[in-house]
Amino acid sequence: MRKIGLIVLCIALIGALPLFSAGSREAAEGAPVTLRFGVNGNTQSIEYYASVVFAETLERVSGGQMRANIFPGGQLGDAAEMVTQITMNELDIYTEPIGGAGISAIIPELGLLEMPYVVTSLDHLKRIMDSPWGQEMLTKLSTENNIRVLGHGLFGIRQTSSNRPLNTIDDFRGLRIRTPNSRAIIDWANAVGARPTPVAFAEVYLALQTGSVDAQENPLPTIESMKFYEVQSHIALTNHVYQDRSVLFSERRWQSLSEQQRGWVAQASQAFVDETIELTNKMSEDLIGYFTEQGVTITRPELAPFQRAMAPAYERMERELGKPGLISSLAQL
């Protein structure tokens, strides 16, 4: 609990600092190169804190020649909208799971990386992206969609909070669960017998509080930062999606930078990646105890039935992609 308190305090202090103000890009010769960084999370989120570390690192290593303007709390739109802005070279940086809704909307094949129980760790994801299939996907992103991937940070492992006990897969039957607009997670909810209900992220707390939905699923740090535990009595450790937080950068913007500037951006991206991994792991370790202290009941359902329930969804997606066996082959890397 001491560690989580220190982390929350650090994030709160960062959140109290003035934001990097929005402004026009470098207008005069010799002015700092300024990057626009869109952030979906609020100023208490790990995503935001890590974006501040990115901006601080970029300004430090460049000696003030490069800066980043941060726009937290979805100011620039939702995930799909910010990914679209990068494809149109209107936004320089956004961080998104490589198989998340924003990316899979433009390359559906990448959505299989968010299929529950496929990716098991960040190292596993890196092996997948280093494979011939992964390299093909990265090339498609950069050449066809103006998106360069600069690194894979950590968002967390998605768990399920609810207003009733979830001890087995049978307890999910009929559960009205908020899901993001992600086919993979909606498929998971359907597979376990729940009733997936898309709700905008900013409206989830109210939906849980009013009973419009019974449950939601997110990594433990998100459940904490968004205070979902205040309106939910149970958390089931379903471990259904191991989710990254990849750094997406406009390819055209990247090509406009000098080699030295690219090096600075790469250093800042690595700082972002390292920060997300360290903070997410630390908070996840401590949060189960914290939630228990807050009166939340933690359950650990057996996961094998959940994994078996996903088989038809795997087969359906492979059939649509025309690539039978792809999910199982990636899962074994």
Summary of the structure (lengths in Angstrom):
residues: 333
radius of gyration: 19.8
end to end distance: 36.0
largest distance: 64.3
contacts: 1140
relative contact order: 0.16
helix: 51%
strand: 20%
